[in-house]
Amino acid sequence: MHRYFDFTGNGTSYKQEMLAGLTTFLTMAYIIVVNPAILEAAGIPKGPSMTATIISAAFGTLVMGLYAKRPFAIAPYMGENAFIAFTVVKVLGYSWQIALGAIFLAGVLFTLLTVLRVRKWLAEAIPQNLKYSFAVGIGLFMTFIGLNEVGIVAIGVPGAPVCLGTISHSNVLLAIFGFGLMAWLTVRRVPGALIIGVLSVTLLSIAMGVTPLPTQVAGWPSTLAPIFGQMDIMGALSPKAWPVVLIIFVMAFVDTIGTLIGLSARAGFLDDEGNLPDIERPMLADALSNLVAPLLGTTTTGAFIESAAGIEEGGKTGFTSVVVAGLFLLSLFLTPLLTVVPAHAYGPVLIIIGIFMIKPVARLDFDDLTELIPSFLTITLISFTYNIGVGMTAGLLSYPLLKTVTGRAGEVPPALWGLAGLSLLFYLSYPYH
């Protein structure tokens, strides 16, 4: 096992990887509760949905660890789940069974393109400046999510859509304390700084009566029977539903590439050309999980940006992912205990991660506007539209167009035009409000 994960070559250890895995899991454990809560709006029963969420995350993350050997955790995507529940089902009127069928078809396309190495060809065509902007944009996006989750930033009014939250609230004060504690421990290079912060805020929140104790610690997981294998593939193949398949495919395709590159940039995995060596391996792990997830009864899965928390704690090999997968499986029986961690405990982690992920902004080419403008659009739109896919497609579409109209079309790799075409289809098919 030691040789399999090549700890000596990565300068890491079992202890460090286990700590990293625990950190990643605690940071993303909210998905166990949040994903079923969102999908319940689509009519998917909450109990079975929670079981499907956990098993799909454990499966994808285990494949990522054992096959791709990367410290990236996989779970149902935030954003895609809301798109399915509120847009595809509630607004467009499709059943959740057809929606799951569309996700399965997108997973088939992912798998075929990955095996044929088309996804790798497309990923390596992305210019370095856009790759750096993916990392920066995701970092700011995570910061925005963290600020909003803990109540430091709140929904505003027309003309000022966001505003300062109510700082005097106990949960906001606890979050500010947690951020300060994590920042201090991180500066002091204390091992497990993020976990110490999360656990400290959770215990303090319970002691203050802000967070209630779980009514039970353990229990048997809900059966998958009501949702297992219920996807309607034939319904998803109908011409009427094809735009849904396309949007799911493009959103997940762009999100996964951007997340993998963004996390790899932070972890130092990219080569001198800004590419992730053997990227087809994590891509295949992602593709296979997208075949299993709808079969189990949940939505699009992929590499989670919260994996950056474990990377910050020193996660460098697939053993980090194996630990995360094991903790997800354990959570099948300990859900009430694990979900007691409140948003104001894990939210500061997202803010801290954002601090580290904006580092690549220093590597952007600020002198060449044909490079800077697409990067700027990517970074700002990821955060300001609250959608990673929107920001990335804006960059992928504007980059070749700007190069072309300025007489520099020769700098655009052929594969990038393919990504630009997918990005254009994304905007043509997107269900605007």
VOPAGU-2260 file (C-alpha; in pm, 1 decimal, decimal comma):
REM VOPAGU-2260
SITE   aa  ch    i         X         Y         Z
SITE  MET   A    0       0,0       0,0       0,0
SITE  HIS   A    1     283,0     236,6      91,0
SITE  ARG   A    2     456,7     181,1    -242,0
SITE  TYR   A    3     127,0     197,5    -432,3
SITE  PHE   A    4      69,2     555,5    -320,7
SITE  ASP   A    5     438,6     648,6    -355,9
SITE  PHE   A    6     464,0     849,2     -34,4
SITE  THR   A    7     842,2     881,9     -60,6
SITE  GLY   A    8     823,4    1047,9    -400,9
SITE  ASN   A    9     560,2    1293,9    -279,5
SITE  GLY   A   10     712,3    1375,4      57,5
SITE  THR   A   11     401,9    1270,7     248,0
SITE  SER   A   12     288,0    1000,0     491,5
SITE  TYR   A   13     -15,6     800,9     603,1
SITE  LYS   A   14     -74,3    1045,5     887,6
SITE  GLN   A   15     -61,8    1347,1     659,1
SITE  GLU   A   16    -286,1    1187,4     395,8
SITE  MET   A   17    -539,0    1075,1     658,2
SITE  LEU   A   18    -548,3    1425,5     802,9
SITE  ALA   A   19    -597,5    1566,6     453,4
SITE  GLY   A   20    -878,1    1317,7     384,0
SITE  LEU   A   21   -1053,9    1405,2     708,8
SITE  THR   A   22   -1023,6    1775,5     628,0
SITE  THR   A   23   -1170,8    1733,1     280,6
SITE  PHE   A   24   -1454,0    1520,7     415,8
SITE  LEU   A   25   -1547,9    1763,3     693,3
SITE  THR   A   26   -1543,0    2050,1     444,7
SITE  MET   A   27   -1774,4    1877,2     196,8
SITE  ALA   A   28   -1988,8    1671,2     437,3
SITE  TYR   A   29   -2263,4    1931,5     396,9
SITE  ILE   A   30   -2346,7    1767,7      61,9
SITE  ILE   A   31   -2490,9    1471,7     254,7
SITE  VAL   A   32   -2771,2    1696,0     379,9
SITE  VAL   A   33   -2787,1    1972,9     118,4
SITE  ASN   A   34   -2809,7    1756,7    -195,7
SITE  PRO   A   35   -3114,5    1555,0     -77,3
SITE  ALA   A   36   -3280,6    1874,4      48,1
SITE  ILE   A   37   -3249,8    2033,9    -297,5
SITE  LEU   A   38   -3355,8    1721,2    -487,3
SITE  GLU   A   39   -3660,0    1678,8    -264,2
SITE  ALA   A   40   -3800,5    1980,8    -448,4
SITE  ALA   A   41   -3789,1    1767,5    -764,3
SITE  GLY   A   42   -3987,6    1490,3    -596,4
SITE  ILE   A   43   -3695,9    1260,0    -511,1
SITE  PRO   A   44   -3757,7    1114,6    -161,2
SITE  LYS   A   45   -3514,7    1257,7      93,1
SITE  GLY   A   46   -3407,0     940,5     275,5
SITE  PRO   A   47   -3316,2     734,9     -32,4
SITE  SER   A   48   -3163,7    1047,1    -189,7
SITE  MET   A   49   -2928,3    1086,1     105,7
SITE  THR   A   50   -2817,6     723,3      69,8
SITE  ALA   A   51   -2762,8     772,9    -304,6
SITE  THR   A   52   -2563,0    1089,4    -239,2
SITE  ILE   A   53   -2330,3     909,9       0,6
SITE  ILE   A   54   -2278,6     596,2    -209,7
SITE  SER   A   55   -2217,8     790,9    -532,7
SITE  ALA   A   56   -1961,8    1010,3    -355,0
SITE  ALA   A   57   -1788,7     707,0    -203,0
SITE  PHE   A   58   -1776,8     525,2    -538,1
SITE  GLY   A   59   -1640,5     814,6    -742,2
SITE  THR   A   60   -1388,8     918,6    -478,0
SITE  LEU   A   61   -1263,2     561,5    -435,2
SITE  VAL   A   62   -1208,7     528,0    -812,0
SITE  MET   A   63   -1030,5     864,0    -806,1
SITE  GLY   A   64    -801,4     743,6    -527,9
SITE  LEU   A   65    -722,9     392,9    -647,3
SITE  TYR   A   66    -718,0     448,8   -1023,7
SITE  ALA   A   67    -635,2     816,1   -1079,0
SITE  LYS   A   68    -422,9     837,7    -760,5
SITE  ARG   A   69    -515,6    1200,6    -701,3
SITE  PRO   A   70    -636,8    1368,0    -378,0
SITE  PHE   A   71    -960,1    1484,0    -541,3
SITE  ALA   A   72   -1295,6    1390,3    -390,8
SITE  ILE   A   73   -1602,1    1333,1    -606,6
SITE  ALA   A   74   -1963,2    1402,7    -505,6
SITE  PRO   A   75   -2288,7    1537,5    -655,2
SITE  TYR   A   76   -2227,1    1887,7    -788,4
SITE  MET   A   77   -2384,7    2190,1    -628,6
SITE  GLY   A   78   -2542,5    2399,5    -901,5
SITE  GLU   A   79   -2622,3    2102,8   -1122,7
SITE  ASN   A   80   -2853,8    1963,3    -853,7
SITE  ALA   A   81   -3036,6    2296,6    -828,1
SITE  PHE   A   82   -3055,4    2315,8   -1208,9
SITE  ILE   A   83   -3223,0    1973,0   -1217,9
SITE  ALA   A   84   -3463,4    2040,4    -931,1
SITE  PHE   A   85   -3572,0    2395,9    -999,8
SITE  THR   A   86   -3520,3    2440,5   -1374,4
SITE  VAL   A   87   -3555,3    2100,9   -1543,2
SITE  VAL   A   88   -3830,9    1965,8   -1316,9
SITE  LYS   A   89   -4014,9    2265,3   -1172,6
SITE  VAL   A   90   -3984,6    2516,7   -1460,5
SITE  LEU   A   91   -3953,4    2297,7   -1771,2
SITE  GLY   A   92   -4186,3    2028,9   -1635,5
SITE  TYR   A   93   -3978,0    1714,7   -1691,2
SITE  SER   A   94   -3999,0    1429,4   -1442,6
SITE  TRP   A   95   -3699,8    1359,6   -1219,2
SITE  GLN   A   96   -3677,6    1019,8   -1388,9
SITE  ILE   A   97   -3619,2    1186,8   -1728,1
SITE  ALA   A   98   -3370,6    1425,0   -1567,7
SITE  LEU   A   99   -3172,4    1129,9   -1431,1
SITE  GLY   A  100   -3189,6     968,6   -1775,2
SITE  ALA   A  101   -3038,7    1284,7   -1925,2
SITE  ILE   A  102   -2757,3    1273,6   -1668,7
SITE  PHE   A  103   -2688,8     910,4   -1757,2
SITE  LEU   A  104   -2668,0     992,6   -2129,5
SITE  ALA   A  105   -2426,1    1277,0   -2050,2
SITE  GLY   A  106   -2222,7    1025,9   -1849,9
SITE  VAL   A  107   -2208,9     792,0   -2150,1
SITE  LEU   A  108   -2077,9    1079,2   -2364,1
SITE  PHE   A  109   -1820,2    1163,5   -2096,0
SITE  THR   A  110   -1698,2     807,2   -2084,7
SITE  LEU   A  111   -1669,6     771,6   -2463,3
SITE  LEU   A  112   -1486,7    1102,5   -2502,9
SITE  THR   A  113   -1253,0    1014,4   -2216,3
SITE  VAL   A  114   -1167,6     666,8   -2345,6
SITE  LEU   A  115   -1105,7     813,7   -2690,8
SITE  ARG   A  116    -887,9    1079,9   -2523,4
SITE  VAL   A  117   -1091,3    1359,1   -2678,7
SITE  ARG   A  118   -1144,2    1520,7   -2337,1
SITE  LYS   A  119    -768,0    1522,5   -2278,5
SITE  TRP   A  120    -709,7    1676,0   -2623,0
SITE  LEU   A  121    -963,1    1948,0   -2545,5
SITE  ALA   A  122    -830,3    2010,2   -2193,9
SITE  GLU   A  123    -472,9    2053,3   -2315,3
SITE  ALA   A  124    -586,9    2307,6   -2574,3
SITE  ILE   A  125    -692,2    2549,8   -2299,9
SITE  PRO   A  126    -439,6    2838,2   -2282,2
SITE  GLN   A  127    -233,8    2876,8   -1964,1
SITE  ASN   A  128    -387,0    3212,7   -1877,9
SITE  LEU   A  129    -736,1    3061,7   -1884,8
SITE  LYS   A  130    -616,5    2772,4   -1668,2
SITE  TYR   A  131    -485,1    3017,4   -1411,6
SITE  SER   A  132    -810,0    3212,4   -1427,1
SITE  PHE   A  133   -1005,0    2891,8   -1356,8
SITE  ALA   A  134    -814,0    2851,0   -1028,7
SITE  VAL   A  135    -856,8    3216,5    -932,2
SITE  GLY   A  136   -1226,1    3220,7   -1026,4
SITE  ILE   A  137   -1297,2    2903,3    -830,2
SITE  GLY   A  138   -1108,8    3046,5    -532,2
SITE  LEU   A  139   -1320,2    3363,0    -531,4
SITE  PHE   A  140   -1633,2    3154,6    -586,9
SITE  MET   A  141   -1550,9    2942,2    -281,2
SITE  THR   A  142   -1487,5    3258,8     -80,4
SITE  PHE   A  143   -1823,2    3399,9    -188,6
SITE  ILE   A  144   -1997,7    3074,1     -94,0
SITE  GLY   A  145   -1824,7    3076,3     244,7
SITE  LEU   A  146   -1912,4    3440,7     316,1
SITE  ASN   A  147   -2273,4    3378,0     221,4
SITE  GLU   A  148   -2301,7    3049,2     412,4
SITE  VAL   A  149   -2188,7    3205,7     739,3
SITE  GLY   A  150   -2395,4    3522,9     698,6
SITE  ILE   A  151   -2113,9    3774,8     660,7
SITE  VAL   A  152   -2251,4    3854,7     313,7
SITE  ALA   A  153   -2628,9    3857,9     269,1
SITE  ILE   A  154   -2877,2    3906,5     -14,3
SITE  GLY   A  155   -2936,0    4277,4     -69,3
SITE  VAL   A  156   -3187,7    4474,3    -273,4
SITE  PRO   A  157   -3223,5    4566,2    -643,1
SITE  GLY   A  158   -2931,1    4790,0    -731,0
SITE  ALA   A  159   -2723,3    4644,2    -448,1
SITE  PRO   A  160   -2773,8    4266,4    -475,5
SITE  VAL   A  161   -2543,2    4179,2    -185,8
SITE  CYS   A  162   -2476,3    4351,3     144,4
SITE  LEU   A  163   -2309,8    4305,5     480,7
SITE  GLY   A  164   -2491,0    4054,2     697,0
SITE  THR   A  165   -2595,0    4101,6    1056,2
SITE  ILE   A  166   -2258,6    4077,8    1230,6
SITE  SER   A  167   -2415,9    4065,5    1576,4
SITE  HIS   A  168   -2576,8    3725,7    1513,1
SITE  SER   A  169   -2417,4    3443,3    1710,9
SITE  ASN   A  170   -2350,9    3227,5    1406,1
SITE  VAL   A  171   -2174,3    3514,5    1226,1
SITE  LEU   A  172   -1960,7    3591,9    1529,7
SITE  LEU   A  173   -1868,9    3223,8    1560,1
SITE  ALA   A  174   -1773,3    3218,9    1191,1
SITE  ILE   A  175   -1553,4    3526,1    1231,8
SITE  PHE   A  176   -1389,2    3363,5    1533,5
SITE  GLY   A  177   -1338,7    3043,6    1331,5
SITE  PHE   A  178   -1181,9    3234,0    1043,2
SITE  GLY   A  179    -946,0    3414,9    1279,0
SITE  LEU   A  180    -850,1    3090,3    1453,1
SITE  MET   A  181    -788,5    2907,2    1123,9
SITE  ALA   A  182    -590,8    3199,8     981,6
SITE  TRP   A  183    -371,5    3218,4    1294,4
SITE  LEU   A  184    -312,6    2843,1    1302,5
SITE  THR   A  185    -236,8    2838,9     928,9
SITE  VAL   A  186      14,7    3123,2     959,9
SITE  ARG   A  187     175,6    2933,1    1247,2
SITE  ARG   A  188     182,2    2624,4    1020,1
SITE  VAL   A  189       1,7    2412,8    1279,0
SITE  PRO   A  190     -82,4    2066,7    1132,7
SITE  GLY   A  191    -457,5    2016,4    1103,3
SITE  ALA   A  192    -527,0    2390,6    1128,2
SITE  LEU   A  193    -852,4    2370,9     933,4
SITE  ILE   A  194    -987,1    2067,5    1119,6
SITE  ILE   A  195    -899,2    2225,1    1454,9
SITE  GLY   A  196   -1092,9    2533,6    1348,5
SITE  VAL   A  197   -1397,9    2338,6    1228,9
SITE  LEU   A  198   -1415,4    2121,3    1541,2
SITE  SER   A  199   -1352,5    2416,0    1774,7
SITE  VAL   A  200   -1633,5    2623,2    1624,6
SITE  THR   A  201   -1868,9    2322,6    1622,7
SITE  LEU   A  202   -1807,8    2243,6    1991,4
SITE  LEU   A  203   -1832,1    2610,4    2089,5
SITE  SER   A  204   -2153,9    2644,5    1890,6
SITE  ILE   A  205   -2303,4    2345,0    2070,9
SITE  ALA   A  206   -2189,8    2479,0    2409,1
SITE  MET   A  207   -2353,4    2816,9    2335,0
SITE  GLY   A  208   -2678,3    2650,7    2229,5
SITE  VAL   A  209   -2651,1    2782,1    1872,7
SITE  THR   A  210   -2621,9    2432,3    1725,5
SITE  PRO   A  211   -2840,9    2156,6    1872,4
SITE  LEU   A  212   -2698,4    1817,5    1957,4
SITE  PRO   A  213   -2809,6    1535,4    1722,0
SITE  THR   A  214   -3107,4    1340,6    1851,1
SITE  GLN   A  215   -2931,2    1019,4    1756,4
SITE  VAL   A  216   -2574,5     925,2    1671,0
SITE  ALA   A  217   -2613,8     618,2    1450,5
SITE  GLY   A  218   -2877,8     438,2    1246,9
SITE  TRP   A  219   -2934,8     221,6     941,5
SITE  PRO   A  220   -2934,2     404,6     607,0
SITE  SER   A  221   -3253,6     444,4     407,1
SITE  THR   A  222   -3312,9     196,3     127,9
SITE  LEU   A  223   -3244,5     296,4    -232,6
SITE  ALA   A  224   -3545,0      99,5    -360,7
SITE  PRO   A  225   -3772,3     398,0    -446,5
SITE  ILE   A  226   -3512,9     563,4    -672,1
SITE  PHE   A  227   -3262,2     295,6    -776,8
SITE  GLY   A  228   -3267,8     235,4   -1154,3
SITE  GLN   A  229   -3564,2     470,7   -1203,8
SITE  MET   A  230   -3397,5     686,4   -1470,0
SITE  ASP   A  231   -3601,8     726,4   -1788,1
SITE  ILE   A  232   -3348,1     697,8   -2069,5
SITE  MET   A  233   -3605,6     676,0   -2349,3
SITE  GLY   A  234   -3771,9     993,8   -2223,9
SITE  ALA   A  235   -3434,6    1168,4   -2219,1
SITE  LEU   A  236   -3369,5    1056,0   -2578,8
SITE  SER   A  237   -3676,3    1240,1   -2707,4
SITE  PRO   A  238   -3601,0    1546,2   -2924,0
SITE  LYS   A  239   -3780,4    1765,5   -2669,6
SITE  ALA   A  240   -3543,3    1661,4   -2389,4
SITE  TRP   A  241   -3220,7    1675,7   -2589,4
SITE  PRO   A  242   -3140,5    2038,5   -2490,8
SITE  VAL   A  243   -3145,7    1924,4   -2126,8
SITE  VAL   A  244   -2888,9    1653,2   -2204,5
SITE  LEU   A  245   -2674,0    1908,6   -2385,1
SITE  ILE   A  246   -2681,1    2160,7   -2101,2
SITE  ILE   A  247   -2600,1    1893,6   -1841,0
SITE  PHE   A  248   -2314,9    1768,3   -2058,4
SITE  VAL   A  249   -2161,0    2111,3   -2119,4
SITE  MET   A  250   -2201,7    2228,7   -1758,6
SITE  ALA   A  251   -2039,7    1915,5   -1615,3
SITE  PHE   A  252   -1773,0    1900,4   -1888,7
SITE  VAL   A  253   -1655,1    2254,8   -1826,4
SITE  ASP   A  254   -1694,3    2233,9   -1447,5
SITE  THR   A  255   -1484,0    1918,3   -1428,6
SITE  ILE   A  256   -1202,4    2045,8   -1649,0
SITE  GLY   A  257   -1191,4    2375,5   -1463,4
SITE  THR   A  258   -1203,5    2215,2   -1120,2
SITE  LEU   A  259    -936,0    1955,5   -1199,6
SITE  ILE   A  260    -703,6    2218,9   -1344,3
SITE  GLY   A  261    -777,3    2465,9   -1066,5
SITE  LEU   A  262    -710,3    2211,0    -792,1
SITE  SER   A  263    -401,6    2081,5    -972,0
SITE  ALA   A  264    -263,7    2433,4   -1006,2
SITE  ARG   A  265    -296,2    2479,9    -631,6
SITE  ALA   A  266    -149,1    2136,9    -556,5
SITE  GLY   A  267     147,6    2187,8    -790,2
SITE  PHE   A  268      50,9    1897,5   -1016,9
SITE  LEU   A  269      63,2    2090,5   -1347,6
SITE  ASP   A  270     363,5    2050,6   -1576,5
SITE  ASP   A  271     563,2    2333,2   -1733,6
SITE  GLU   A  272     299,1    2376,4   -2003,9
SITE  GLY   A  273      17,6    2405,8   -1750,9
SITE  ASN   A  274    -122,8    2057,9   -1819,9
SITE  LEU   A  275    -213,2    1787,0   -1569,7
SITE  PRO   A  276     -16,9    1468,8   -1651,0
SITE  ASP   A  277    -241,5    1163,7   -1702,3
SITE  ILE   A  278    -549,1    1386,9   -1684,6
SITE  GLU   A  279    -751,8    1114,7   -1856,1
SITE  ARG   A  280    -738,8     910,7   -1533,4
SITE  PRO   A  281    -923,8    1160,0   -1308,1
SITE  MET   A  282   -1149,5    1236,7   -1603,5
SITE  LEU   A  283   -1241,2     868,1   -1635,4
SITE  ALA   A  284   -1308,7     849,9   -1261,1
SITE  ASP   A  285   -1543,6    1143,6   -1307,4
SITE  ALA   A  286   -1707,5     987,2   -1614,4
SITE  LEU   A  287   -1769,4     650,7   -1445,3
SITE  SER   A  288   -1920,2     820,6   -1141,0
SITE  ASN   A  289   -2160,9     999,2   -1375,5
SITE  LEU   A  290   -2282,2     661,0   -1497,4
SITE  VAL   A  291   -2333,5     530,0   -1144,4
SITE  ALA   A  292   -2490,6     842,2    -985,7
SITE  PRO   A  293   -2814,7     851,4   -1192,9
SITE  LEU   A  294   -2844,6     473,9   -1161,6
SITE  LEU   A  295   -2841,1     517,9    -782,9
SITE  GLY   A  296   -3089,1     804,0    -808,3
SITE  THR   A  297   -2888,6    1125,4    -775,1
SITE  THR   A  298   -2755,8    1401,2    -998,6
SITE  THR   A  299   -2431,7    1489,6   -1178,9
SITE  THR   A  300   -2114,7    1414,8    -985,2
SITE  GLY   A  301   -1763,1    1544,0   -1029,9
SITE  ALA   A  302   -1442,8    1659,7    -862,7
SITE  PHE   A  303   -1527,8    1884,8    -568,2
SITE  ILE   A  304   -1359,0    2220,8    -524,4
SITE  GLU   A  305   -1361,2    2151,8    -148,2
SITE  SER   A  306   -1081,0    1900,4    -218,0
SITE  ALA   A  307    -858,3    2206,5    -195,2
SITE  ALA   A  308    -905,1    2191,8     183,4
SITE  GLY   A  309    -733,4    1852,6     198,6
SITE  ILE   A  310    -465,9    1967,5     -44,3
SITE  GLU   A  311    -393,0    2259,9     188,2
SITE  GLU   A  312    -350,0    2008,9     471,0
SITE  GLY   A  313     -87,8    1824,8     265,6
SITE  GLY   A  314    -289,4    1571,5      64,2
SITE  LYS   A  315     -78,7    1469,6    -235,8
SITE  THR   A  316    -176,8    1113,4    -331,5
SITE  GLY   A  317    -481,1     900,0    -393,0
SITE  PHE   A  318    -474,5     778,5     -34,7
SITE  THR   A  319    -637,6    1108,3      64,4
SITE  SER   A  320    -930,7    1016,7    -160,9
SITE  VAL   A  321    -944,6     662,4     -22,3
SITE  VAL   A  322    -980,4     810,4     326,8
SITE  VAL   A  323   -1258,0    1042,5     207,8
SITE  ALA   A  324   -1440,3     750,4      42,8
SITE  GLY   A  325   -1414,3     548,3     363,8
SITE  LEU   A  326   -1555,8     834,4     569,3
SITE  PHE   A  327   -1847,9     869,5     327,9
SITE  LEU   A  328   -1928,3     500,2     370,1
SITE  LEU   A  329   -1903,5     535,9     747,5
SITE  SER   A  330   -2140,5     830,9     729,1
SITE  LEU   A  331   -2412,9     596,6     604,3
SITE  PHE   A  332   -2449,2     491,4     966,4
SITE  LEU   A  333   -2340,3     813,2    1138,5
SITE  THR   A  334   -2526,4    1075,4     936,4
SITE  PRO   A  335   -2692,2    1247,1    1237,3
SITE  LEU   A  336   -2354,5    1291,5    1408,2
SITE  LEU   A  337   -2156,3    1404,3    1104,5
SITE  THR   A  338   -2416,3    1652,6     984,1
SITE  VAL   A  339   -2414,2    1838,6    1317,1
SITE  VAL   A  340   -2122,9    2049,2    1181,0
SITE  PRO   A  341   -2291,7    2387,5    1112,1
SITE  ALA   A  342   -2232,1    2617,4     816,5
SITE  HIS   A  343   -2057,7    2872,7    1037,3
SITE  ALA   A  344   -1798,9    2603,8    1121,8
SITE  TYR   A  345   -1711,3    2488,7     769,2
SITE  GLY   A  346   -1780,5    2820,4     594,0
SITE  PRO   A  347   -1456,0    2982,9     714,0
SITE  VAL   A  348   -1265,1    2691,4     557,2
SITE  LEU   A  349   -1397,4    2794,4     214,8
SITE  ILE   A  350   -1279,0    3151,5     275,4
SITE  ILE   A  351    -931,6    3033,8     379,7
SITE  ILE   A  352    -908,6    2812,7      69,5
SITE  GLY   A  353   -1006,8    3107,3    -147,4
SITE  ILE   A  354    -709,6    3299,5     -10,5
SITE  PHE   A  355    -471,2    3031,4    -131,8
SITE  MET   A  356    -641,0    2970,4    -465,8
SITE  ILE   A  357    -608,0    3328,1    -591,4
SITE  LYS   A  358    -228,4    3294,8    -598,4
SITE  PRO   A  359    -215,3    3212,4    -975,8
SITE  VAL   A  360    -351,6    3561,6   -1051,4
SITE  ALA   A  361      12,1    3676,0   -1031,0
SITE  ARG   A  362      91,9    3452,7   -1330,0
SITE  LEU   A  363    -165,8    3611,5   -1562,4
SITE  ASP   A  364     -34,5    3812,4   -1856,3
SITE  PHE   A  365    -152,6    4165,0   -1776,0
SITE  ASP   A  366      25,8    4317,6   -2075,8
SITE  ASP   A  367    -159,1    4122,5   -2348,4
SITE  LEU   A  368    -525,3    4223,0   -2344,5
SITE  THR   A  369    -623,5    3933,6   -2571,1
SITE  GLU   A  370    -511,3    3709,3   -2284,6
SITE  LEU   A  371    -627,3    3926,9   -1996,2
SITE  ILE   A  372    -984,0    4004,2   -2108,2
SITE  PRO   A  373   -1098,2    3638,2   -2140,5
SITE  SER   A  374    -928,4    3560,9   -1807,5
SITE  PHE   A  375   -1102,9    3854,9   -1642,5
SITE  LEU   A  376   -1441,0    3744,9   -1778,9
SITE  THR   A  377   -1380,5    3394,0   -1647,5
SITE  ILE   A  378   -1284,3    3508,3   -1298,3
SITE  THR   A  379   -1561,0    3763,2   -1253,1
SITE  LEU   A  380   -1848,2    3569,3   -1407,7
SITE  ILE   A  381   -1775,0    3253,4   -1207,8
SITE  SER   A  382   -1841,7    3451,0    -889,4
SITE  PHE   A  383   -2093,3    3711,4   -1004,3
SITE  THR   A  384   -2325,8    3459,0   -1173,9
SITE  TYR   A  385   -2271,6    3200,9    -895,7
SITE  ASN   A  386   -2203,0    2948,3   -1169,1
SITE  ILE   A  387   -1863,6    2797,6   -1254,6
SITE  GLY   A  388   -1986,2    2686,2   -1597,5
SITE  VAL   A  389   -2095,2    3036,2   -1702,2
SITE  GLY   A  390   -1758,3    3190,2   -1620,1
SITE  MET   A  391   -1554,4    2919,2   -1786,7
SITE  THR   A  392   -1759,2    2914,9   -2104,8
SITE  ALA   A  393   -1731,7    3294,3   -2123,6
SITE  GLY   A  394   -1353,9    3261,3   -2123,2
SITE  LEU   A  395   -1347,9    2970,1   -2366,4
SITE  LEU   A  396   -1573,0    3154,1   -2611,4
SITE  SER   A  397   -1420,4    3500,5   -2587,5
SITE  TYR   A  398   -1056,5    3386,7   -2613,1
SITE  PRO   A  399   -1058,3    3254,0   -2973,7
SITE  LEU   A  400   -1297,8    3525,0   -3089,2
SITE  LEU   A  401   -1077,9    3803,5   -2952,3
SITE  LYS   A  402    -765,0    3646,3   -3097,5
SITE  THR   A  403    -934,2    3618,8   -3437,0
SITE  VAL   A  404   -1070,1    3975,1   -3459,2
SITE  THR   A  405    -726,3    4110,7   -3362,6
SITE  GLY   A  406    -554,4    3916,2   -3640,0
SITE  ARG   A  407    -400,4    3650,0   -3417,7
SITE  ALA   A  408    -612,9    3348,1   -3507,7
SITE  GLY   A  409    -296,3    3142,7   -3554,9
SITE  GLU   A  410    -251,9    3138,6   -3175,0
SITE  VAL   A  411    -576,2    2947,1   -3128,2
SITE  PRO   A  412    -535,1    2566,4   -3109,7
SITE  PRO   A  413    -789,2    2378,7   -3327,2
SITE  ALA   A  414    -932,4    2198,9   -3023,3
SITE  LEU   A  415   -1007,8    2531,1   -2858,0
SITE  TRP   A  416   -1255,4    2608,2   -3135,6
SITE  GLY   A  417   -1432,3    2286,8   -3035,6
SITE  LEU   A  418   -1456,6    2411,5   -2678,7
SITE  ALA   A  419   -1576,9    2748,4   -2808,0
SITE  GLY   A  420   -1848,5    2567,9   -3003,5
SITE  LEU   A  421   -1959,1    2380,5   -2692,0
SITE  SER   A  422   -1959,9    2706,6   -2500,5
SITE  LEU   A  423   -2178,9    2869,8   -2765,6
SITE  LEU   A  424   -2421,1    2576,3   -2745,9
SITE  PHE   A  425   -2424,2    2623,5   -2368,4
SITE  TYR   A  426   -2547,5    2981,6   -2405,9
SITE  LEU   A  427   -2793,2    2897,9   -2683,7
SITE  SER   A  428   -2950,2    2620,6   -2475,3
SITE  TYR   A  429   -2928,5    2778,5   -2129,3
SITE  PRO   A  430   -3270,0    2820,8   -1958,2
SITE  TYR   A  431   -3261,0    3195,4   -1890,5
SITE  HIS   A  432   -3495,4    3347,4   -1635,4
